[in-house]
Amino acid sequence: MKKIGLLSDTHSHIDDKMLKFLESVDEIWHAGDIGCFRVIEKLKSIAPVKAVFGNIDNNEMRQEFSQVELFDCEYVPVFMTHIGGYPDKYLPGIKAQLIKSNTKLFISGHSHILKVMFDKKLNCLHINPGAAGIYGIHKLRTMVRFGIDNTVIKDLEVWEHKR
């Protein structure tokens, strides 16, 4: 079993409250709009990091990270991108990519709105962890933590903190 910490939209912000929530995870996934490499360095001090770049990330960040990450965690095919939409409102082309890659866990960010939705048509769980940073109109900063055990995604926990 792997314990995953998932965040997005840090916009260069990282603090001790965020790091404390993540300290028990095996991997950290960042769904874009990282902002600066200091955020990645702090996250890597806790656990290995997988990340994609977001629309605010500069060329240096885009050279380090890709727009899409496709990987397996345990036996779960994962598709992570920053801007992708959500069930019944996917961005053009995303649904076809999810089908082609047989994705069972679709991760995106960008909206600054925490969403966990199951797409029955694709048999795929979608998670948008919301925004962990302090930039934007959101009133609550959010992240999630969950486990993947073989093919089962379980024990999802939400971190909320007022801005």
N, C-alpha and C positions, 0 to 999 in steps of 0.2 A: 504494500500500500504506500502511496505517496500523498503527502499533504502539500497542497498548493496554496500560495498566497497570490491573489490576483488584484491588480490595481491598474488604473489608467489616469490620464489627464493630471499628472502631477505638476506640469508647467513649471519645472525647476524647483518645486517645493518638496522637501522631505523633513520630517521631524521625528522626535523620539517617540511620540504616541504611535505613529505609523510603524516605526521599526519594532516597537514592543509587540504589536499585533502580529507581525510577521516572524518574530523570532523562533517560533516553533515549527516552521514549514521546511519542507525538503527542497522545494523549488519556488521561485518567484516569477510570475509572468506579468509583464507590463504591456498593456494594450495601446501604447502610443501617446503622443504629446508628452514626451518625457521632459523635454526642456533643456536639460544639461547633463553632462556625463557625471557630475557629482551625485546625482540621484542614483544612477546605475552603480557607481562605486559603493555608495552606502548600502544599497540592496545586496550587492555581491558580498559584502562583509557578513551577511546573514546566510545566504544560500545562492546556488547557481541561478542565473537570470536568463530568461528567454524574453525577447522584446521585439516589437515592431515600431517603426517610426510613425509619427502622426503628422497632421497638417502643419503644426507649428514648429516641428523639428527641422533644424538647419541641415545644410548639405553634409557637414561632418557626421551628424547623427545618421543621415540617410546612407552614408557610406558604411557605417558600422552595422546598421540594422536594415532589414528588408521591409517591404510594405505588407507582405504576407508571410506567415510562418505556418507550415504544415508539418505536423509531427505526431507521434504516438506517445501517449503517457499511459504506462501500463499497457492495456489493450484497447485504449480509447483513441480513435483518430481525432485530432484536434486541428482546427483551422482558426488562426488568430490574425486579425487585421484591425486597423484603427477605425476606419469608416466602412461599415458593412450593412447597417440597418438591423432589422430583427424580423422574426417570423411574420409573414404576410406583408412586410414592408422592407424587404431586402433591396439593397442598391442593385441596379442593373448588372447582371453577370454573376452576382454573388451566389444566388440559388443554384445556378448551373455548376459553379465550382464546388459547392457543398455536396451536390449529388455526385459529381465526378470523383471527388476525393472520399466519398462515403463517410463524411464527417459525422461524428456523434456528439461533439462538443464544439460549438461555434462561439468564439470570444471576439467582442468588439468593444470599442470605447466611443469617444467623440461627443456623445450627447450630454454628458455630465449627469445622466439619469440612470440610477441603478435599476437594472431589469434582469429578471431570471424568468425565462419563458421556455416551454417545451413546444417544439414544432412537431405535431403529430404526423403531418404529411411527410416530413423528412426523417422522423424518428431521431431528432437531434435536439439537444439542450442548448439554448442560447444564454450566455451570461455577459452582461455589460456591468462592470463593477462600479459604474458612476465615476465621479471625480474625487481623487484623493487630495488634490492640491487646493490652493486658496484662490486661484484665478477663475473667474466666471460668475454667473448669477446664482449658482446653486447655494442653498443655505446650509446643507449638510454635506460634509466630506464623507465619502464612502469607499470601502474596499470589501473584498470577500476572501474567505478562506474555506477550503473544502478538501475532501479526500477523494482519491481515485484508487479503488481496490479492484484489480483485474479489469472488469468491464463496467463496474458500478461506480457512479459519481454519487457521493454521499456526504452527509454531515456539513452542509453549507452553513457558514456563519457570516453574519454581516457586521462590519465595523462602521459605526457612525460617529461623527464628531462635528460639532458646530464650528462654523468658520470663525 
